[in-house]
Amino acid sequence: MTSDMLKLYHSPGSPNSRRVRIFLAEKSLTVSLVAIDLGKGEQHSEAYRAINPRRVVPTLVLEDGTVIGEVPAIMRYLDEAFPEKPLLGATPKDKGLIAMWERRAELEGFAAVMEGVRNKIARLKGRAIAGPHDYEQIPTLVERSVLRVKNFFADLNERLAQVPFVAGERYSAADITALVTVDFAKALEVSVPPDHTALKRWYDAVSTRASAAA
Ligand SMILES: N[C@@H](CCC(=O)N[C@@H](CS)C(=O)NCC(=O)O)C(=O)O
């Protein structure tokens, strides 16, 4: 099987879509990209809901029509189906460690930024949580989200003072989620503080890889 039989529904400005695009670029895989315009509400269209009733991007569609949503699930499929250049680990130990660090980056970093942005931005009024249900914003949450992001940066700085990459010695999916988190945090006006030198060193390295432009 070749990857060009796969279809990825994505949005150019969506951080979750970017996680998958970087993953694909790192593995040198090409898929057919279909853009969904979130600004115009295309995720709510009947046509897209027939593909992904959760109304979110990214969505991967396999050659036989199987639909895989959720970034970690898409990454898992791609790493198993195309095992060259594994980004989720090649040994049981690496798989466990990368899953742990990627999950921490998603839950403590990415989700905190998402919570802040979705409860802050006027355009997302009534849509504080992506998906099939509408939720009102809670503006008072934003301050706590920002604090969570800052704490995530401090914790990540400590980690990266010990190892070159988030999950250890090698670049992995955990670096992808952490990189997208740092860039996404700019929407909350949170950037890497100058004294977080290990985080800065890592950010400069991962954001200048060709895949970061994906
Ligand atoms: N848990 C989902 C989250 C996907 C998600 O939240 N995607 C956002 C874009 S980054 C979206 O589709 N938003 C649509 C909306 O805001 O209505 C995943 O891992 O793929």
The ligand as an SDF file (V2000), in Angstrom:
LIG
                    3D

 20 19  0  0  0  0  0  0  0  0999 V2000
   -9.8320   15.4600   19.8310 N   0  0  0  0  0  0  0  0  0  0  0  0
   -9.8170   15.8850   18.4450 C   0  0  0  0  0  0  0  0  0  0  0  0
   -9.8600   17.3940   18.4300 C   0  0  0  0  0  0  0  0  0  0  0  0
  -10.0340   17.9510   17.0490 C   0  0  0  0  0  0  0  0  0  0  0  0
  -10.3370   19.4550   17.0670 C   0  0  0  0  0  0  0  0  0  0  0  0
  -10.6870   20.0300   18.1090 O   0  0  0  0  0  0  0  0  0  0  0  0
  -10.1940   20.0770   15.8960 N   0  0  0  0  0  0  0  0  0  0  0  0
  -10.5510   21.4670   15.7400 C   0  0  0  0  0  0  0  0  0  0  0  0
   -9.4870   22.1980   14.9120 C   0  0  0  0  0  0  0  0  0  0  0  0
   -7.9140   22.2750   15.7270 S   0  0  0  0  0  0  0  0  0  0  0  0
  -11.8560   21.5740   14.9780 C   0  0  0  0  0  0  0  0  0  0  0  0
  -12.1090   20.7600   14.1110 O   0  0  0  0  0  0  0  0  0  0  0  0
  -12.6900   22.5750   15.2820 N   0  0  0  0  0  0  0  0  0  0  0  0
  -13.9460   22.7090   14.6320 C   0  0  0  0  0  0  0  0  0  0  0  0
  -14.7950   23.7530   15.2970 C   0  0  0  0  0  0  0  0  0  0  0  0
  -14.2510   24.6020   15.9910 O   0  0  0  0  0  0  0  0  0  0  0  0
  -16.0080   23.7370   15.0960 O   0  0  0  0  0  0  0  0  0  0  0  0
   -8.5780   15.3310   17.7380 C   0  0  0  0  0  0  0  0  0  0  0  0
   -7.6380   14.8520   18.4090 O   0  0  0  0  0  0  0  0  0  0  0  0
   -8.5220   15.2870   16.5040 O   0  0  0  0  0  0  0  0  0  0  0  0
  1  2  1  0
  2  3  1  0
  2 18  1  0
  3  4  1  0
  4  5  1  0
  5  6  2  0
  5  7  1  0
  7  8  1  0
  8  9  1  0
  8 11  1  0
  9 10  1  0
 11 12  2  0
 11 13  1  0
 13 14  1  0
 14 15  1  0
 15 16  2  0
 15 17  1  0
 18 19  2  0
 18 20  1  0
M  END
$$$$
